[in-house]
Amino acid sequence: MIITTTGSVDGRNITGYLGVVGGQAVMGANFIRDFFARVSDTLGGRSGAYQKEIRKARRLALEDLREEAEDLGAHAVVGVAVDVEVIGDSMLMVTVSGTAVHLE
């Protein structure tokens, strides 16, 4: 399965559009991670704990997107967009969406 942010797959023709597919992942961030993230933010450093959670959530959301596309019989998903949101004080939500397609 090819998943790409571009609107096409280089060297391959799109022969059919199967519709928009998506995936979501919501991850909780615990108190200790929140505390160290705040310390890191205050001191100007990077929050490795949050970065790790966002990467994990993105991977899970892309797996969800892939499963939905495979259920439609797609060969690829094009035009994929990734969005990260904070819900409340301690939840991260990653959503991905794109167009499932058949390739020649």
N, C-alpha and C positions, 0 to 999 in steps of 0.2 A: 504494500500500500504506500503510495507516494502522498506525502502531506507537505504542502508548500504555501508560502505566503503570496506567491506570485499568482497571476490570473491564468497561467498556462503551464504546461510541462514541456520544457525545451525538447524538441525533437519528436514530440508525440502530438497527434491531433486529438482534440476532444470530440467525441462522436455523440455524446448525450449528457444532458444535465439531469441529475436525479433529485436535486433540491438541496436546501440548506440543512446542514447537520451541525450538531454542537455537543459540547461536553462541559461539565462543571465539576469543580472540586472546592469544598469549603473545609478549611483547616482551622482548628483552634490553636491558639498560642497560649501556653501556660504562664503562670505568674512569674516564674524564674526567668523565662525567656523575655517576658515583657520588661522585667526589671533591668536585665543586662542590655536590652535594646535601648532603653531610656538612657542608661549610663553611656553607652556607646554614642547615641545621638548627641548627648550633652557634651561629650568630649570630642565630638567631630569624627569619630571613627565609623566603620561600617558594621552593620548588625548581621553577623554571619548566621545567627540562628534564624532570623527572618528570611534571609536569602535562601537558606536551605529549605525552609518551609514553602517558600514561593516556588522554588524549583520542583519540589515534590508535588505540590498542587498542580503545577503546569503539566508535569508528566502524567498525573492521574486524569486531568481534564482531556489531554490529547489521546489517552487510551480510550476514554469514553467516546470521544469524537470518532476515533478509528472504528470502534465497535459498531456505532450507528451507521457509519458509511459502509462497512462490510455487510451489515444486514440488508442494505439496499442493493448490494452487488456492485458497489463502486470499485474502480481501479485506483482512484486518486481523490484527494480533496484539495481544491485550489482556493486561493484567496483567503487563507486562514488568518483570522485576527485573534489576538490574545489580549485579554483585559484582566487587570488585577484590581480588586477593590478591598477596602477594609470595612467590615461590618461590625458596628459597635466598637468596643475597645480592644477586643482580643480575637477576632475572627478574620481570616483572610479568605477571599473568594476569587478563584481564577475561572474565567469562562473563555472558551474558545469556540469559534464558529467558522464555517467555510462552506463551499459548494461541493457536493459529492458529484463526481463525473465518471463517465465511461471513457476509456482511451482506445484509440485505434490499435 
